[in-house]
């Protein structure tokens, strides 16, 4: 392969590496400073790049912030989808979804702060992005609820309303954790929230599911003994 063919590939890789460094730096700066206090100069310094590089990839501070929100929401939604897909049964799926969201936020407090605090009240463009982000996450929950209805795990219900209600409950718990700084709040809230969400859609909790399975196993054992 000639240098002419190989050159563009190396250039594109370097551009992508620079873009990634700027995004990672912006995540750090926005989380530490908030949107209004963050400045492009600090993002540039933190990334070890230049203003020219910044504006080559992102027209403004607003554009890089909105792109970060898109990226973080997409990443979280994929994790929740993957966690739910690995489980079976309503309680196990709910537990997997909550564990994924809470663990992601607990491990990446910056992500939670940007998605749930910094983006609120920044203007119409940000409000639109926040609505889109919530719709994306609600869509993940809604798909799971529709599958649960279809397989008979839960009774028929308005899955759109239920999905947004679930999202609101999770949001309130995480935002309280962010504002109070209580390190164990997410861990304490998870079991109670799981049972509350399950009851809200007419599903039984994990303990009830296990009791039911134990009864079925005993019944099957008696049948085999006859």
Secondary structure, DSSP 8 states (H G I E B T S, - for coil): --HHHHHHHHHHHHHHHHHHHHHHHHHHHHHHH-TTT--HHHHHHHHT--HHHHHHH-SSHHHHHHHHHHHHHHHHHHHHHHHHHT--SHHHHHHHHHHHHHHHHHH-HHHHHIIIIITTTS-HHHHHHHHHHHHHHHHHHHHHHHHHHHTTSS----HHHHHHHHHHHHHHHHHHHHHH--TTHHHHHHHHHHHHHHHHTT---HHHHHHHHHHHHHHHHHHHH-
